[in-house]
Amino acid sequence: MPASFDYYKTFYFVAKYKNFTRAANILLSSQPSVTRSMQNLESELGCRLFIRSHHGVALTPEGELLYRYVAPACERILRGEEELGLALGLHGGAVSVGATETALHCLLLDQLMIFQQEYPDVKIRISNGTASHVLTDLKEGRTDMAVVPTPFQIEKPYAVTRLRPVRTILVGGPRFRSLCAGNNSLSDLKQYPLAGLPASTMAHRFYENFFASHGLALHYDIELASADLLLPVVIHNLGLAFLPEELAAQALEQRQVFSIPLAEEIPARHICLVRHPGQPLGAASRRLMEMLVSIQKKTGEEP
C-alpha cells in the first residue's frame, strides 16, 4: 500500500529543516508524533531516510533521492492548500485566543494588529485572565490557542512553543528614585513596600522561587488582583514592583517610574504558545498560529 500524503508532507518538512522539533511546530504536531510518522514511512518504503547525530538530522542517500521528488510535489500542493484556505476560510472566519496581561502587552497585541491588517474580515475574540484561567479556557474548548508567560503547568497532549523571552525589571516611582544610584539587593527590599499578585497566580510563584533561590521569603505589602494595576500603583508612589520591561517602557520614558538595579539577576520568563495538536482549527486560526510560531525563528528561541 502506498504511503499516505501526510507521511510525505511530514518527511518534506523534516528534510527541509533537518530538525524534527521544527517540523513538528510547523505541522502543529508533537515531536514524538513526527518521529513515529517517519519510522512508519521508513518501514513502508523499506529503507532508512534519516541519520540522527549530535549535530542534528541528515538525509541518507535514499532520503536525498526521495526528497528530490517529494519537495516540488509538496510545495505545489501546500501552495494550492494555502490559496484555497485564503479563498474559503479567511473571509468572515473567526479566531479565539486566550492570553494573560503580560502576553497581550509584550507580544500578542502587536501580532493581532498585523493579522487584522492582513485579514480584516476575520473576527478576533480575546479571552483575558490569569495563566490558569486562560489554560482552563483552552482545555474546555472555549479558545483555539493560549499565549501565556512562564511559569505555568500544562499536561500532555498539549504542545508548548516558546515564542520569545521577557525581561523583568524592578521599578519604583519618584519617591524611590534615590534607589536608582544604589547597589541594591533582594534583602534590601524588605525596607520598602512591595506590590505584587496573589499567591494563587503563577507570577507569584515565579517571584517566590526567585526570592527562595537567594534564601529569602517573598512578602507583598500591596497585593493586587490584576497585573494591569501594578504600574498605576508604582506611578502613584505606593510601592515597588517587578514588571516586564515592555509594560513599563512608556512610563520609564516619561520618567513616571524608574528602573531600580538589583545585584541579583532576575531570571528570564518566556511567552509561550500552547495548543492541542489534535484539535481541528479553521484556516484563520491556523494562519495566526503560523504567524506566532514564526516569531520563534526571528528571536532564535528554542522550542
PEVEN-V117578 format. One record per pair of residues at least 12 apart in sequence whose C-alpha atoms are under 7 Angstrom apart, sorted by the first residue. I is the first residue (numbers start at 1). J is the second residue. Records with the same first field share a line. If there is no record, write none. Layout:
# PEVEN-V117578
I: J + J
This chain:
# PEVEN-V117578
3: 41 + 44
7: 37 + 38 + 41
8: 70
9: 74
10: 34
11: 38
12: 67 + 70 + 71
15: 59
18: 56 + 57 + 58
19: 56 + 57
20: 34
28: 277
29: 277
30: 159 + 277
48: 60
49: 62 + 63
50: 63
85: 283
89: 282 + 283 + 284
90: 119 + 122 + 283 + 284
91: 121 + 122
92: 121 + 122 + 123
93: 122 + 123 + 284
94: 122 + 123 + 124 + 284
95: 123 + 124 + 125 + 284 + 285
96: 124 + 125 + 126 + 143 + 144
97: 125 + 126 + 127 + 143 + 144 + 145 + 146
98: 126 + 127 + 128 + 134 + 143 + 145 + 146 + 147
99: 127 + 128 + 129 + 134 + 146 + 147 + 148
100: 128 + 129 + 130 + 131 + 148
101: 227 + 228
103: 147 + 148 + 149 + 271
105: 247
106: 246
115: 288
130: 201
131: 148 + 152 + 202
134: 146
145: 274 + 275
146: 273 + 274 + 275
147: 271 + 272 + 273 + 274
148: 271 + 272 + 273
149: 269 + 270 + 271 + 272
150: 269 + 270 + 271
151: 202 + 206
152: 202
157: 276
158: 274 + 275 + 276 + 277
159: 274 + 275 + 276 + 277
160: 272 + 273 + 274 + 275
161: 272 + 273 + 274 + 303
162: 270 + 271 + 272 + 273 + 296 + 301 + 302 + 303
163: 271 + 272 + 273 + 293 + 295 + 296 + 301
164: 270 + 271 + 296 + 299 + 301
165: 268 + 269 + 270 + 271
166: 244 + 268 + 269 + 270 + 271
167: 244 + 245 + 268 + 269
168: 242 + 243 + 244 + 245 + 266 + 268
169: 242 + 243 + 244 + 245 + 259
170: 240 + 241 + 242 + 243 + 259 + 260
171: 240 + 241 + 242 + 257 + 258 + 259 + 260
172: 234 + 239 + 240 + 241 + 257 + 258 + 259 + 260
173: 234 + 235 + 236 + 237 + 256 + 257 + 258
174: 237 + 256 + 257
175: 237
177: 258
179: 260
180: 259 + 260 + 261
183: 261 + 262 + 263
184: 261 + 262 + 263
185: 262 + 263 + 264
193: 221 + 239 + 240
194: 220 + 221 + 222 + 239 + 240 + 241
195: 220 + 221 + 222 + 223 + 230 + 239 + 240 + 241
196: 220 + 222 + 223 + 224 + 230 + 241
197: 223 + 224 + 225 + 226 + 227
198: 223 + 224 + 225
234: 257
235: 256 + 257
